[in-house]
C-alpha cells in the first residue's frame, strides 16, 4: 500500500531527473549542479546570507541551502526533491561528493550509482556502495529518501530495487520497502562514542536493523508543470570568495 502512495512521486522524480535540467554542462565548476525551487531557496556561507532564488539557478559548493517550499536539485546522476523546510549542503571530498542533509526530507532517484557519493546526517554518515535494479524493460531508476530528525535519521528505498550501503557499523542491504535508522550511540560513564568505520564513515553512530516499511505518509506531489525552469526571475549568483 505504501508503494502506491509514492508511485506518482517516483514518476515525477524520473521526469524531473531527465527532462527538467536539459542544458548540457549543468554541473561545471564552480557549481555542484542545478537547483529549482517551487517557492524560494536561500544560500548561506559562514552564517551570512549570500543569495536568494525563486527560479532555477546554479548550486554552488560548500554553501548551506535552506528551502521554502519543495525544491528540486540535480547533481550529475543524482536527482533530488527536498521537502519544505529542509536544509543541506554539497561539498567535494577526496573520493567524490558529500550530500550533507542538515534537516528535513530528501527524495532521491538515480539510474546508476553516483560515484563517490557520501550522505551525511547529524546522526552519522552513509556511503552507498552498490545498487541492484529490478529486472524489467524500459528505463529503470532506484528511488528512495533520507529523512533527518532531531533524534534520528533514516534512509529508505521506495521503489526500483535494492541499495547496499556502508555505515560505521558495517554494510547493510536495503530492499524496496525497507529503511535503516541512524541514531547516536549513548555510552554510560560520560565517555565519548567511538566508531570502527573509516573512509568517510563517522564514529559514534549505531545503525538499527533494517526495518520493513518506510513509515512515510501520503504526500502531495509536485506536478511536472510546476517543476519548469523560469530564469527571468533569477538574479546572477557570485560564489562567496
C-alpha positions in Angstrom: 0.0 0.0 0.0 2.8 2.4 0.9 4.3 1.8 -2.5 1.2 3.0 -4.2 1.2 6.2 -2.1 4.6 7.1 -3.6 4.2 5.9 -7.2 3.2 9.3 -8.6 6.1 10.9 -6.7 8.6 8.4 -8.2 7.2 9.0 -11.7 7.6 12.8 -11.3 11.1 12.4 -10.0 12.1 10.4 -13.1 10.7 13.2 -15.3 12.4 15.8 -13.2 15.7 13.9 -13.4 15.9 13.6 -17.1 13.8 16.4 -18.5 13.8 19.4 -16.2 17.5 20.1 -16.4 18.3 19.5 -20.1 21.1 22.1 -20.6 24.5 20.5 -21.1 27.3 21.1 -18.6 24.9 22.0 -15.8 27.4 20.8 -13.1 30.5 22.6 -14.4 32.8 24.1 -11.8 32.4 26.1 -9.6 28.9 24.7 -9.3 27.8 21.3 -7.8 24.7 21.2 -10.0 21.4 23.0 -10.5 18.6 23.9 -8.1 14.9 24.6 -8.9 12.7 25.9 -6.1 8.9 25.9 -6.3 8.9 28.9 -3.9 12.3 30.1 -2.6 15.8 29.0 -1.6 18.3 30.9 0.4 22.1 30.4 0.3 24.3 30.9 3.3 28.1 31.0 3.6 29.8 31.2 7.0 26.4 32.2 8.5 25.9 35.1 6.1 23.1 35.1 3.5 24.8 35.3 0.1 21.9 34.8 -2.4 18.2 34.0 -2.7 16.4 32.5 -5.7 12.8 31.9 -6.8 13.7 30.2 -10.1 16.3 27.7 -11.4 19.9 28.6 -10.5 23.3 27.1 -10.2 24.0 25.2 -7.0 27.4 26.3 -5.5 29.7 24.1 -3.5 30.1 24.4 0.3 27.0 26.6 0.7 24.2 26.0 3.1 20.8 25.9 1.3 17.5 26.5 3.1 14.3 25.5 1.3 11.0 27.3 1.4 8.6 25.0 -0.5 9.6 21.9 -2.3 12.9 22.2 -4.1 14.4 20.1 -6.9 18.2 19.5 -7.2 20.2 17.8 -9.9 23.8 16.7 -9.2 25.3 14.7 -12.0 23.5 11.3 -12.0 21.6 12.2 -8.8 18.1 13.8 -8.8 16.6 15.0 -5.5 13.4 16.7 -4.3 13.7 18.4 -0.8 10.6 18.9 1.3 9.6 22.4 2.6 11.9 23.4 5.5 14.8 21.2 4.5 18.4 22.4 4.6 21.5 20.9 3.0 25.0 21.4 1.6 27.0 19.8 -1.1 30.8 19.5 -0.8 33.7 17.9 -2.5 35.6 15.0 -0.9 38.7 13.1 -1.9 36.5 10.3 -3.3 33.6 12.3 -4.7 30.7 14.4 -3.4 29.2 14.7 0.1 25.5 15.5 0.4 25.1 16.8 3.9 21.4 16.9 4.9 21.1 19.1 7.9 17.3 18.8 8.4 14.1 17.7 6.6 13.5 15.1 4.0 15.1 14.5 0.6 13.7 12.1 -2.0 16.3 10.8 -4.4 16.4 9.0 -7.7 19.3 7.6 -9.9 19.7 5.1 -12.7 23.4 4.5 -12.0 25.1 4.7 -8.6 26.7 8.2 -8.2 30.5 7.6 -8.0 32.0 8.5 -4.6 28.7 9.8 -3.1 28.6 10.2 0.7 25.3 11.1 2.5 25.9 12.8 5.8 23.3 13.4 8.5 23.6 14.7 12.1 23.5 11.2 13.4 26.0 9.6 11.0 27.3 9.0 7.5 26.1 6.6 4.9 28.1 5.5 1.8 26.2 3.9 -1.0 28.4 1.1 -2.3 26.2 -0.8 -4.8 22.7 -1.0 -6.2 20.7 -3.6 -7.9 17.7 -2.6 -10.1 14.7 -4.9 -10.5 14.7 -6.8 -13.8 12.3 -5.0 -16.1 12.2 -3.4 -19.5 12.5 0.3 -20.2 14.2 2.9 -18.1 15.0 1.8 -14.6 15.6 4.1 -11.7 16.1 3.5 -8.0 14.0 5.8 -5.8 14.3 6.4 -2.1 14.5 9.0 0.6 16.6 10.4 3.5 14.7 11.8 6.5 16.5 13.8 9.2 15.0 14.5 12.6 16.5 15.7 15.8 17.0 12.3 17.5 17.4 10.0 14.5 17.7 9.9 10.7 16.5 7.2 8.3 17.2 6.1 4.8 14.7 4.0 2.8 14.2 2.5 -0.6 10.8 3.3 -2.1 10.9 1.6 -5.5 13.2 0.1 -8.2 15.5 -2.4 -6.5 17.9 -2.6 -3.6 20.7 -0.4 -2.2 23.8 -1.6 -0.4 25.3 0.9 2.0 28.1 1.2 4.5 27.8 2.9 7.9 30.1 3.0 10.9 28.8 -0.5 12.0 29.2 -2.3 8.7 27.4 -3.0 5.4 23.6 -3.2 5.1 21.3 -4.1 2.2 18.1 -2.1 1.9 15.4 -3.7 -0.3 12.4 -2.0 -1.7 10.0 -1.3 1.2 12.8 -1.2 3.8 14.6 1.5 5.8 17.5 1.8 8.1 17.7 4.1 11.2 20.7 6.1 12.3 20.8 7.2 15.9 23.6 8.4 18.2 25.1 5.8 20.5 24.7 6.5 24.2 27.5 5.4 26.5 27.5 5.1 30.2 30.0 6.9 32.4 30.2 10.0 30.3 32.6 8.5 27.8 32.6 9.6 24.2 31.4 7.3 21.4 33.9 5.7 19.2 33.3 4.2 15.9 35.0 1.5 13.9 34.4 2.9 10.5 36.8 4.6 8.2 36.9 6.2 4.8 34.4 8.9 5.5 32.3 7.0 8.0 31.8 8.9 11.2 32.1 7.2 14.6 29.7 7.2 17.5 26.7 6.1 15.4 24.7 3.0 15.5 22.5 1.8 12.6 19.5 -0.1 13.7 18.3 -3.2 12.0 16.8 -2.8 8.6 13.0 -2.3 9.1 10.3 -3.3 6.7 8.0 -0.4 5.7 9.2 3.2 5.2 6.8 4.8 7.6 6.3 7.7 5.2 2.9 9.2 5.0 0.9 10.3 2.0 2.4 13.4 0.4 1.1 15.8 -2.2 3.4 15.5 -5.3 4.8 18.3 -7.3 3.3 18.4 -10.8 5.6 18.2 -13.7 4.5 21.7 -14.9 5.4 23.2 -11.5 9.0 22.0 -12.0 9.7 24.0 -15.1 12.5 26.5 -15.3 12.0 30.2 -15.5 15.3 32.1 -15.4 13.8 35.5 -15.7 13.1 35.7 -12.0 16.6 34.6 -11.0 19.5 37.0 -10.2 23.1 36.2 -11.1 24.9 34.4 -8.4 28.5 35.1 -7.4 30.2 32.3 -5.4 31.5 33.5 -2.0 35.2 34.3 -2.0 
